[in-house]
Amino acid sequence: MFDFTVCTASSLAGQRLPKGFEFQRGNLLVERWDHGLVRRAVADLCLQTEGANWSEVAQKLSRYGRWEFEDYAGVDGGTEPDSAV
Protein backbone atom coordinates (compact mmCIF):
# COMPACT_ATOMS: atom_id res chain seq x y z
CA MET A 1 0.00 0.00 0.00
CA PHE A 2 1.20 3.49 -0.86
CA ASP A 3 -0.21 6.65 0.70
CA PHE A 4 -0.47 10.08 -0.89
CA THR A 5 -1.76 13.27 0.61
CA VAL A 6 -3.68 15.04 -2.14
CA CYS A 7 -3.76 18.80 -1.82
CA THR A 8 -4.31 21.82 -4.02
CA ALA A 9 -1.42 23.89 -5.19
CA SER A 10 -2.88 27.25 -4.12
CA SER A 11 -0.01 27.57 -1.63
CA LEU A 12 2.39 27.82 -4.57
CA ALA A 13 1.34 31.46 -5.09
CA GLY A 14 0.21 31.40 -8.69
CA GLN A 15 2.65 28.85 -10.08
CA ARG A 16 1.13 26.60 -12.72
CA LEU A 17 1.67 22.86 -12.51
CA PRO A 18 2.65 21.01 -15.68
CA LYS A 19 -0.08 18.50 -16.62
CA GLY A 20 -2.26 19.96 -13.83
CA PHE A 21 -0.56 17.82 -11.15
CA GLU A 22 2.81 17.26 -9.51
CA PHE A 23 4.11 14.61 -7.15
CA GLN A 24 6.17 15.52 -4.11
CA ARG A 25 7.42 12.99 -1.59
CA GLY A 26 4.20 11.62 -0.11
CA ASN A 27 2.11 14.39 -1.66
CA LEU A 28 0.23 14.78 -4.87
CA LEU A 29 -0.36 18.45 -5.66
CA VAL A 30 -3.28 19.29 -7.91
CA GLU A 31 -4.43 22.64 -9.23
CA ARG A 32 -7.98 21.84 -8.15
CA TRP A 33 -9.72 18.83 -6.64
CA ASP A 34 -10.65 16.44 -9.41
CA HIS A 35 -11.13 12.79 -8.49
CA GLY A 36 -10.55 11.68 -12.09
CA LEU A 37 -7.28 13.61 -12.31
CA VAL A 38 -6.03 12.05 -9.07
CA ARG A 39 -6.87 8.56 -10.36
CA ARG A 40 -5.17 9.28 -13.71
CA ALA A 41 -2.06 10.69 -12.02
CA VAL A 42 -1.62 7.62 -9.82
CA ALA A 43 -2.45 5.22 -12.68
CA ASP A 44 0.07 6.97 -14.96
CA LEU A 45 2.73 6.76 -12.26
CA CYS A 46 2.11 3.02 -11.84
CA LEU A 47 2.10 2.36 -15.59
CA GLN A 48 5.38 4.23 -16.08
CA THR A 49 7.22 2.56 -13.20
CA GLU A 50 9.19 -0.52 -14.24
CA GLY A 51 11.57 -2.87 -12.51
CA ALA A 52 13.00 -6.36 -12.61
CA ASN A 53 10.78 -7.44 -9.68
CA TRP A 54 8.17 -6.15 -7.25
CA SER A 55 10.79 -4.99 -4.75
CA GLU A 56 12.45 -2.78 -7.36
CA VAL A 57 9.11 -1.37 -8.53
CA ALA A 58 8.01 -0.72 -4.94
CA GLN A 59 11.26 1.09 -4.16
CA LYS A 60 10.72 3.35 -7.18
CA LEU A 61 7.07 4.03 -6.26
CA SER A 62 8.12 4.83 -2.68
CA ARG A 63 9.96 7.87 -4.05
CA TYR A 64 6.52 9.36 -4.68
CA GLY A 65 4.23 7.89 -2.03
CA ARG A 66 4.72 6.56 1.46
CA TRP A 67 5.06 2.77 1.20
CA GLU A 68 3.76 0.65 4.08
CA PHE A 69 7.01 -1.39 4.04
CA GLU A 70 9.36 1.58 3.78
CA ASP A 71 12.22 1.07 6.26
CA TYR A 72 10.79 -2.37 7.08
CA ALA A 73 13.19 -4.77 8.76
CA GLY A 74 11.90 -8.33 8.81
CA VAL A 75 12.44 -10.89 11.54
CA ASP A 76 15.64 -11.98 9.83
CA GLY A 77 16.77 -8.36 9.45
CA GLY A 78 16.03 -8.29 5.72
CA THR A 79 14.15 -5.46 4.05
CA GLU A 80 12.02 -7.63 1.75
CA PRO A 81 8.44 -8.10 3.03
CA ASP A 82 7.24 -11.68 3.15
CA SER A 83 5.63 -12.23 -0.25
CA ALA A 84 4.12 -15.57 0.77
CA VAL A 85 1.46 -13.92 2.97
Jmol script that loads the backbone (N, CA, C; Angstrom):
load data "model"
ATOM      1  N   MET A   1       0.842  -1.153   0.000  1.00  0.00           N
ATOM      2  CA  MET A   1       0.000   0.000   0.000  1.00  0.00           C
ATOM      3  C   MET A   1       0.903   1.237   0.000  1.00  0.00           C
ATOM      4  N   PHE A   2       0.512   2.211  -0.783  1.00  0.00           N
ATOM      5  CA  PHE A   2       1.204   3.487  -0.856  1.00  0.00           C
ATOM      6  C   PHE A   2       0.207   4.583  -0.500  1.00  0.00           C
ATOM      7  N   ASP A   3       0.641   5.540   0.293  1.00  0.00           N
ATOM      8  CA  ASP A   3      -0.213   6.653   0.699  1.00  0.00           C
ATOM      9  C   ASP A   3       0.252   7.935   0.027  1.00  0.00           C
ATOM     10  N   PHE A   4      -0.711   8.744  -0.374  1.00  0.00           N
ATOM     11  CA  PHE A   4      -0.467  10.079  -0.893  1.00  0.00           C
ATOM     12  C   PHE A   4      -1.392  11.034  -0.164  1.00  0.00           C
ATOM     13  N   THR A   5      -0.906  12.188   0.160  1.00  0.00           N
ATOM     14  CA  THR A   5      -1.761  13.268   0.608  1.00  0.00           C
ATOM     15  C   THR A   5      -2.041  14.109  -0.620  1.00  0.00           C
ATOM     16  N   VAL A   6      -3.304  14.253  -0.975  1.00  0.00           N
ATOM     17  CA  VAL A   6      -3.684  15.041  -2.136  1.00  0.00           C
ATOM     18  C   VAL A   6      -4.075  16.424  -1.642  1.00  0.00           C
ATOM     19  N   CYS A   7      -3.451  17.438  -2.221  1.00  0.00           N
ATOM     20  CA  CYS A   7      -3.764  18.805  -1.825  1.00  0.00           C
ATOM     21  C   CYS A   7      -3.677  19.729  -3.033  1.00  0.00           C
ATOM     22  N   THR A   8      -4.347  20.865  -2.919  1.00  0.00           N
ATOM     23  CA  THR A   8      -4.314  21.824  -4.017  1.00  0.00           C
ATOM     24  C   THR A   8      -3.017  22.616  -3.964  1.00  0.00           C
ATOM     25  N   ALA A   9      -2.679  23.175  -5.073  1.00  0.00           N
ATOM     26  CA  ALA A   9      -1.420  23.894  -5.189  1.00  0.00           C
ATOM     27  C   ALA A   9      -1.565  25.389  -4.940  1.00  0.00           C
ATOM     28  N   SER A  10      -2.674  25.813  -4.345  1.00  0.00           N
ATOM     29  CA  SER A  10      -2.877  27.246  -4.125  1.00  0.00           C
ATOM     30  C   SER A  10      -1.769  27.858  -3.277  1.00  0.00           C
ATOM     31  N   SER A  11      -1.104  27.056  -2.459  1.00  0.00           N
ATOM     32  CA  SER A  11      -0.011  27.568  -1.631  1.00  0.00           C
ATOM     33  C   SER A  11       1.239  27.890  -2.460  1.00  0.00           C
ATOM     34  N   LEU A  12       1.232  27.542  -3.721  1.00  0.00           N
ATOM     35  CA  LEU A  12       2.393  27.821  -4.571  1.00  0.00           C
ATOM     36  C   LEU A  12       2.337  29.224  -5.178  1.00  0.00           C
ATOM     37  N   ALA A  13       1.431  30.039  -4.723  1.00  0.00           N
ATOM     38  CA  ALA A  13       1.340  31.457  -5.093  1.00  0.00           C
ATOM     39  C   ALA A  13       1.361  31.691  -6.599  1.00  0.00           C
ATOM     40  N   GLY A  14       0.391  31.103  -7.278  1.00  0.00           N
ATOM     41  CA  GLY A  14       0.209  31.401  -8.687  1.00  0.00           C
ATOM     42  C   GLY A  14       1.041  30.572  -9.655  1.00  0.00           C
ATOM     43  N   GLN A  15       1.891  29.692  -9.158  1.00  0.00           N
ATOM     44  CA  GLN A  15       2.655  28.850 -10.080  1.00  0.00           C
ATOM     45  C   GLN A  15       1.723  27.839 -10.722  1.00  0.00           C
ATOM     46  N   ARG A  16       1.920  27.598 -12.001  1.00  0.00           N
ATOM     47  CA  ARG A  16       1.131  26.601 -12.719  1.00  0.00           C
ATOM     48  C   ARG A  16       1.862  25.265 -12.642  1.00  0.00           C
ATOM     49  N   LEU A  17       1.092  24.196 -12.554  1.00  0.00           N
ATOM     50  CA  LEU A  17       1.674  22.860 -12.515  1.00  0.00           C
ATOM     51  C   LEU A  17       1.606  22.238 -13.896  1.00  0.00           C
ATOM     52  N   PRO A  18       2.712  21.688 -14.401  1.00  0.00           N
ATOM     53  CA  PRO A  18       2.653  21.006 -15.678  1.00  0.00           C
ATOM     54  C   PRO A  18       1.694  19.808 -15.565  1.00  0.00           C
ATOM     55  N   LYS A  19       0.903  19.593 -16.572  1.00  0.00           N
ATOM     56  CA  LYS A  19      -0.082  18.504 -16.618  1.00  0.00           C
ATOM     57  C   LYS A  19      -1.216  18.676 -15.603  1.00  0.00           C
ATOM     58  N   GLY A  20      -1.218  19.761 -14.823  1.00  0.00           N
ATOM     59  CA  GLY A  20      -2.255  19.961 -13.831  1.00  0.00           C
ATOM     60  C   GLY A  20      -2.016  19.229 -12.527  1.00  0.00           C
ATOM     61  N   PHE A  21      -0.904  18.514 -12.391  1.00  0.00           N
ATOM     62  CA  PHE A  21      -0.564  17.818 -11.152  1.00  0.00           C
ATOM     63  C   PHE A  21       0.946  17.738 -10.999  1.00  0.00           C
ATOM     64  N   GLU A  22       1.390  17.452  -9.788  1.00  0.00           N
ATOM     65  CA  GLU A  22       2.810  17.265  -9.509  1.00  0.00           C
ATOM     66  C   GLU A  22       2.932  16.372  -8.289  1.00  0.00           C
ATOM     67  N   PHE A  23       3.850  15.431  -8.308  1.00  0.00           N
ATOM     68  CA  PHE A  23       4.115  14.606  -7.146  1.00  0.00           C
ATOM     69  C   PHE A  23       5.241  15.231  -6.336  1.00  0.00           C
ATOM     70  N   GLN A  24       5.099  15.218  -5.041  1.00  0.00           N
ATOM     71  CA  GLN A  24       6.167  15.519  -4.114  1.00  0.00           C
ATOM     72  C   GLN A  24       6.220  14.322  -3.189  1.00  0.00           C
ATOM     73  N   ARG A  25       7.274  14.166  -2.459  1.00  0.00           N
ATOM     74  CA  ARG A  25       7.424  12.992  -1.595  1.00  0.00           C
ATOM     75  C   ARG A  25       6.213  12.856  -0.676  1.00  0.00           C
ATOM     76  N   GLY A  26       5.377  11.875  -0.934  1.00  0.00           N
ATOM     77  CA  GLY A  26       4.201  11.622  -0.112  1.00  0.00           C
ATOM     78  C   GLY A  26       3.015  12.513  -0.418  1.00  0.00           C
ATOM     79  N   ASN A  27       3.188  13.457  -1.324  1.00  0.00           N
ATOM     80  CA  ASN A  27       2.113  14.390  -1.658  1.00  0.00           C
ATOM     81  C   ASN A  27       1.851  14.386  -3.151  1.00  0.00           C
ATOM     82  N   LEU A  28       0.618  14.553  -3.480  1.00  0.00           N
ATOM     83  CA  LEU A  28       0.227  14.779  -4.866  1.00  0.00           C
ATOM     84  C   LEU A  28      -0.449  16.136  -4.898  1.00  0.00           C
ATOM     85  N   LEU A  29       0.198  17.101  -5.534  1.00  0.00           N
ATOM     86  CA  LEU A  29      -0.363  18.445  -5.662  1.00  0.00           C
ATOM     87  C   LEU A  29      -1.219  18.511  -6.910  1.00  0.00           C
ATOM     88  N   VAL A  30      -2.380  19.091  -6.777  1.00  0.00           N
ATOM     89  CA  VAL A  30      -3.276  19.286  -7.914  1.00  0.00           C
ATOM     90  C   VAL A  30      -3.703  20.748  -7.945  1.00  0.00           C
ATOM     91  N   GLU A  31      -3.989  21.252  -9.125  1.00  0.00           N
ATOM     92  CA  GLU A  31      -4.434  22.641  -9.228  1.00  0.00           C
ATOM     93  C   GLU A  31      -5.798  22.828  -8.596  1.00  0.00           C
ATOM     94  N   ARG A  32      -6.656  21.817  -8.735  1.00  0.00           N
ATOM     95  CA  ARG A  32      -7.980  21.842  -8.149  1.00  0.00           C
ATOM     96  C   ARG A  32      -8.384  20.403  -7.884  1.00  0.00           C
ATOM     97  N   TRP A  33      -9.294  20.200  -6.943  1.00  0.00           N
ATOM     98  CA  TRP A  33      -9.723  18.835  -6.641  1.00  0.00           C
ATOM     99  C   TRP A  33     -10.480  18.273  -7.830  1.00  0.00           C
ATOM    100  N   ASP A  34     -10.016  17.133  -8.301  1.00  0.00           N
ATOM    101  CA  ASP A  34     -10.650  16.436  -9.411  1.00  0.00           C
ATOM    102  C   ASP A  34     -10.333  14.956  -9.232  1.00  0.00           C
ATOM    103  N   HIS A  35     -11.328  14.213  -8.780  1.00  0.00           N
ATOM    104  CA  HIS A  35     -11.132  12.792  -8.491  1.00  0.00           C
ATOM    105  C   HIS A  35     -10.545  12.052  -9.697  1.00  0.00           C
ATOM    106  N   GLY A  36     -11.046  12.332 -10.884  1.00  0.00           N
ATOM    107  CA  GLY A  36     -10.549  11.675 -12.091  1.00  0.00           C
ATOM    108  C   GLY A  36      -9.085  11.987 -12.355  1.00  0.00           C
ATOM    109  N   LEU A  37      -8.679  13.224 -12.119  1.00  0.00           N
ATOM    110  CA  LEU A  37      -7.281  13.612 -12.305  1.00  0.00           C
ATOM    111  C   LEU A  37      -6.380  12.874 -11.325  1.00  0.00           C
ATOM    112  N   VAL A  38      -6.818  12.761 -10.083  1.00  0.00           N
ATOM    113  CA  VAL A  38      -6.032  12.046  -9.073  1.00  0.00           C
ATOM    114  C   VAL A  38      -5.859  10.588  -9.488  1.00  0.00           C
ATOM    115  N   ARG A  39      -6.946   9.961  -9.914  1.00  0.00           N
ATOM    116  CA  ARG A  39      -6.868   8.556 -10.359  1.00  0.00           C
ATOM    117  C   ARG A  39      -5.930   8.416 -11.557  1.00  0.00           C
ATOM    118  N   ARG A  40      -6.044   9.338 -12.532  1.00  0.00           N
ATOM    119  CA  ARG A  40      -5.170   9.282 -13.714  1.00  0.00           C
ATOM    120  C   ARG A  40      -3.707   9.484 -13.339  1.00  0.00           C
ATOM    121  N   ALA A  41      -3.438  10.415 -12.436  1.00  0.00           N
ATOM    122  CA  ALA A  41      -2.063  10.691 -12.024  1.00  0.00           C
ATOM    123  C   ALA A  41      -1.427   9.459 -11.387  1.00  0.00           C
ATOM    124  N   VAL A  42      -2.156   8.807 -10.491  1.00  0.00           N
ATOM    125  CA  VAL A  42      -1.624   7.616  -9.819  1.00  0.00           C
ATOM    126  C   VAL A  42      -1.503   6.457 -10.810  1.00  0.00           C
ATOM    127  N   ALA A  43      -2.501   6.289 -11.669  1.00  0.00           N
ATOM    128  CA  ALA A  43      -2.446   5.218 -12.679  1.00  0.00           C
ATOM    129  C   ALA A  43      -1.275   5.436 -13.630  1.00  0.00           C
ATOM    130  N   ASP A  44      -1.068   6.673 -14.080  1.00  0.00           N
ATOM    131  CA  ASP A  44       0.070   6.971 -14.965  1.00  0.00           C
ATOM    132  C   ASP A  44       1.393   6.665 -14.284  1.00  0.00           C
ATOM    133  N   LEU A  45       1.510   7.047 -13.007  1.00  0.00           N
ATOM    134  CA  LEU A  45       2.731   6.764 -12.263  1.00  0.00           C
ATOM    135  C   LEU A  45       2.993   5.257 -12.214  1.00  0.00           C
ATOM    136  N   CYS A  46       1.958   4.485 -11.921  1.00  0.00           N
ATOM    137  CA  CYS A  46       2.111   3.020 -11.839  1.00  0.00           C
ATOM    138  C   CYS A  46       2.468   2.421 -13.195  1.00  0.00           C
ATOM    139  N   LEU A  47       1.825   2.896 -14.251  1.00  0.00           N
ATOM    140  CA  LEU A  47       2.101   2.360 -15.591  1.00  0.00           C
ATOM    141  C   LEU A  47       3.513   2.680 -16.066  1.00  0.00           C
ATOM    142  N   GLN A  48       4.056   3.810 -15.628  1.00  0.00           N
ATOM    143  CA  GLN A  48       5.381   4.231 -16.084  1.00  0.00           C
ATOM    144  C   GLN A  48       6.520   3.688 -15.219  1.00  0.00           C
ATOM    145  N   THR A  49       6.191   3.052 -14.116  1.00  0.00           N
ATOM    146  CA  THR A  49       7.217   2.560 -13.197  1.00  0.00           C
ATOM    147  C   THR A  49       7.522   1.100 -13.517  1.00  0.00           C
ATOM    148  N   GLU A  50       8.771   0.834 -13.867  1.00  0.00           N
ATOM    149  CA  GLU A  50       9.191  -0.518 -14.241  1.00  0.00           C
ATOM    150  C   GLU A  50      10.333  -0.973 -13.353  1.00  0.00           C
ATOM    151  N   GLY A  51      10.470  -2.286 -13.265  1.00  0.00           N
ATOM    152  CA  GLY A  51      11.568  -2.870 -12.515  1.00  0.00           C
ATOM    153  C   GLY A  51      11.661  -4.349 -12.802  1.00  0.00           C
ATOM    154  N   ALA A  52      12.759  -4.934 -12.388  1.00  0.00           N
ATOM    155  CA  ALA A  52      12.998  -6.363 -12.612  1.00  0.00           C
ATOM    156  C   ALA A  52      12.105  -7.238 -11.738  1.00  0.00           C
ATOM    157  N   ASN A  53      11.636  -6.691 -10.594  1.00  0.00           N
ATOM    158  CA  ASN A  53      10.780  -7.444  -9.680  1.00  0.00           C
ATOM    159  C   ASN A  53       9.956  -6.463  -8.861  1.00  0.00           C
ATOM    160  N   TRP A  54       9.058  -7.019  -8.034  1.00  0.00           N
ATOM    161  CA  TRP A  54       8.174  -6.155  -7.255  1.00  0.00           C
ATOM    162  C   TRP A  54       8.967  -5.258  -6.308  1.00  0.00           C
ATOM    163  N   SER A  55      10.009  -5.775  -5.688  1.00  0.00           N
ATOM    164  CA  SER A  55      10.792  -4.988  -4.748  1.00  0.00           C
ATOM    165  C   SER A  55      11.370  -3.748  -5.425  1.00  0.00           C
ATOM    166  N   GLU A  56      11.883  -3.912  -6.620  1.00  0.00           N
ATOM    167  CA  GLU A  56      12.450  -2.784  -7.364  1.00  0.00           C
ATOM    168  C   GLU A  56      11.367  -1.769  -7.737  1.00  0.00           C
ATOM    169  N   VAL A  57      10.219  -2.257  -8.186  1.00  0.00           N
ATOM    170  CA  VAL A  57       9.108  -1.368  -8.532  1.00  0.00           C
ATOM    171  C   VAL A  57       8.631  -0.625  -7.282  1.00  0.00           C
ATOM    172  N   ALA A  58       8.476  -1.343  -6.181  1.00  0.00           N
ATOM    173  CA  ALA A  58       8.011  -0.724  -4.939  1.00  0.00           C
ATOM    174  C   ALA A  58       8.981   0.346  -4.456  1.00  0.00           C
ATOM    175  N   GLN A  59      10.268   0.086  -4.552  1.00  0.00           N
ATOM    176  CA  GLN A  59      11.256   1.092  -4.155  1.00  0.00           C
ATOM    177  C   GLN A  59      11.117   2.350  -4.999  1.00  0.00           C
ATOM    178  N   LYS A  60      10.893   2.191  -6.293  1.00  0.00           N
ATOM    179  CA  LYS A  60      10.721   3.352  -7.178  1.00  0.00           C
ATOM    180  C   LYS A  60       9.437   4.108  -6.844  1.00  0.00           C
ATOM    181  N   LEU A  61       8.343   3.376  -6.603  1.00  0.00           N
ATOM    182  CA  LEU A  61       7.071   4.032  -6.255  1.00  0.00           C
ATOM    183  C   LEU A  61       7.170   4.748  -4.912  1.00  0.00           C
ATOM    184  N   SER A  62       8.000   4.210  -4.003  1.00  0.00           N
ATOM    185  CA  SER A  62       8.120   4.829  -2.682  1.00  0.00           C
ATOM    186  C   SER A  62       8.828   6.178  -2.738  1.00  0.00           C
ATOM    187  N   ARG A  63       9.393   6.531  -3.880  1.00  0.00           N
ATOM    188  CA  ARG A  63       9.964   7.871  -4.049  1.00  0.00           C
ATOM    189  C   ARG A  63       8.856   8.915  -4.160  1.00  0.00           C
ATOM    190  N   TYR A  64       7.662   8.465  -4.495  1.00  0.00           N
ATOM    191  CA  TYR A  64       6.516   9.362  -4.681  1.00  0.00           C
ATOM    192  C   TYR A  64       5.539   9.291  -3.525  1.00  0.00           C
ATOM    193  N   GLY A  65       5.183   8.072  -3.116  1.00  0.00           N
ATOM    194  CA  GLY A  65       4.225   7.893  -2.031  1.00  0.00           C
ATOM    195  C   GLY A  65       4.877   7.199  -0.854  1.00  0.00           C
ATOM    196  N   ARG A  66       4.219   7.254   0.272  1.00  0.00           N
ATOM    197  CA  ARG A  66       4.724   6.561   1.456  1.00  0.00           C
ATOM    198  C   ARG A  66       4.304   5.090   1.361  1.00  0.00           C
ATOM    199  N   TRP A  67       5.281   4.205   1.335  1.00  0.00           N
ATOM    200  CA  TRP A  67       5.057   2.768   1.204  1.00  0.00           C
ATOM    201  C   TRP A  67       4.937   2.156   2.588  1.00  0.00           C
ATOM    202  N   GLU A  68       3.962   1.269   2.777  1.00  0.00           N
ATOM    203  CA  GLU A  68       3.760   0.654   4.084  1.00  0.00           C
ATOM    204  C   GLU A  68       4.984  -0.133   4.558  1.00  0.00           C
ATOM    205  N   PHE A  69       5.829  -0.618   3.655  1.00  0.00           N
ATOM    206  CA  PHE A  69       7.006  -1.386   4.042  1.00  0.00           C
ATOM    207  C   PHE A  69       8.299  -0.574   3.957  1.00  0.00           C
ATOM    208  N   GLU A  70       8.178   0.741   3.810  1.00  0.00           N
ATOM    209  CA  GLU A  70       9.362   1.582   3.785  1.00  0.00           C
ATOM    210  C   GLU A  70      10.092   1.444   5.125  1.00  0.00           C
ATOM    211  N   ASP A  71      11.372   1.251   5.064  1.00  0.00           N
ATOM    212  CA  ASP A  71      12.216   1.073   6.260  1.00  0.00           C
ATOM    213  C   ASP A  71      11.856  -0.178   7.053  1.00  0.00           C
ATOM    214  N   TYR A  72      11.184  -1.122   6.423  1.00  0.00           N
ATOM    215  CA  TYR A  72      10.791  -2.371   7.079  1.00  0.00           C
ATOM    216  C   TYR A  72      12.025  -3.241   7.303  1.00  0.00           C
ATOM    217  N   ALA A  73      12.134  -3.793   8.467  1.00  0.00           N
ATOM    218  CA  ALA A  73      13.185  -4.769   8.762  1.00  0.00           C
ATOM    219  C   ALA A  73      12.479  -6.024   9.256  1.00  0.00           C
ATOM    220  N   GLY A  74      12.572  -7.083   8.467  1.00  0.00           N
ATOM    221  CA  GLY A  74      11.900  -8.326   8.809  1.00  0.00           C
ATOM    222  C   GLY A  74      12.533  -9.011  10.012  1.00  0.00           C
ATOM    223  N   VAL A  75      11.953 -10.126  10.401  1.00  0.00           N
ATOM    224  CA  VAL A  75      12.436 -10.889  11.542  1.00  0.00           C
ATOM    225  C   VAL A  75      13.898 -11.263  11.349  1.00  0.00           C
ATOM    226  N   ASP A  76      14.259 -11.589  10.110  1.00  0.00           N
ATOM    227  CA  ASP A  76      15.645 -11.984   9.829  1.00  0.00           C
ATOM    228  C   ASP A  76      16.538 -10.776   9.536  1.00  0.00           C
ATOM    229  N   GLY A  77      15.989  -9.570   9.683  1.00  0.00           N
ATOM    230  CA  GLY A  77      16.766  -8.359   9.445  1.00  0.00           C
ATOM    231  C   GLY A  77      16.748  -7.887   8.013  1.00  0.00           C
ATOM    232  N   GLY A  78      16.114  -8.675   7.126  1.00  0.00           N
ATOM    233  CA  GLY A  78      16.028  -8.288   5.716  1.00  0.00           C
ATOM    234  C   GLY A  78      15.027  -7.175   5.515  1.00  0.00           C
ATOM    235  N   THR A  79      15.080  -6.561   4.342  1.00  0.00           N
ATOM    236  CA  THR A  79      14.153  -5.462   4.046  1.00  0.00           C
ATOM    237  C   THR A  79      13.041  -5.892   3.111  1.00  0.00           C
ATOM    238  N   GLU A  80      13.034  -7.125   2.676  1.00  0.00           N
ATOM    239  CA  GLU A  80      12.022  -7.633   1.753  1.00  0.00           C
ATOM    240  C   GLU A  80      10.830  -8.143   2.544  1.00  0.00           C
ATOM    241  N   PRO A  81       9.626  -7.572   2.348  1.00  0.00           N
ATOM    242  CA  PRO A  81       8.441  -8.101   3.029  1.00  0.00           C
ATOM    243  C   PRO A  81       8.170  -9.536   2.590  1.00  0.00           C
ATOM    244  N   ASP A  82       7.563 -10.296   3.459  1.00  0.00           N
ATOM    245  CA  ASP A  82       7.237 -11.678   3.155  1.00  0.00           C
ATOM    246  C   ASP A  82       6.184 -11.740   2.068  1.00  0.00           C
ATOM    247  N   SER A  83       6.563 -12.199   0.889  1.00  0.00           N
ATOM    248  CA  SER A  83       5.627 -12.226  -0.250  1.00  0.00           C
ATOM    249  C   SER A  83       4.733 -13.448  -0.218  1.00  0.00           C
ATOM    250  N   ALA A  84       4.935 -14.358   0.708  1.00  0.00           N
ATOM    251  CA  ALA A  84       4.121 -15.571   0.772  1.00  0.00           C
ATOM    252  C   ALA A  84       2.836 -15.349   1.574  1.00  0.00           C
ATOM    253  N   VAL A  85       2.641 -14.185   2.139  1.00  0.00           N
ATOM    254  CA  VAL A  85       1.463 -13.920   2.972  1.00  0.00           C
ATOM    255  C   VAL A  85       0.232 -13.803   2.132  1.00  0.00           C
TER     256      VAL A  85
END
end "model"
wireframe off; spacefill off
backbone 0.3
color backbone group
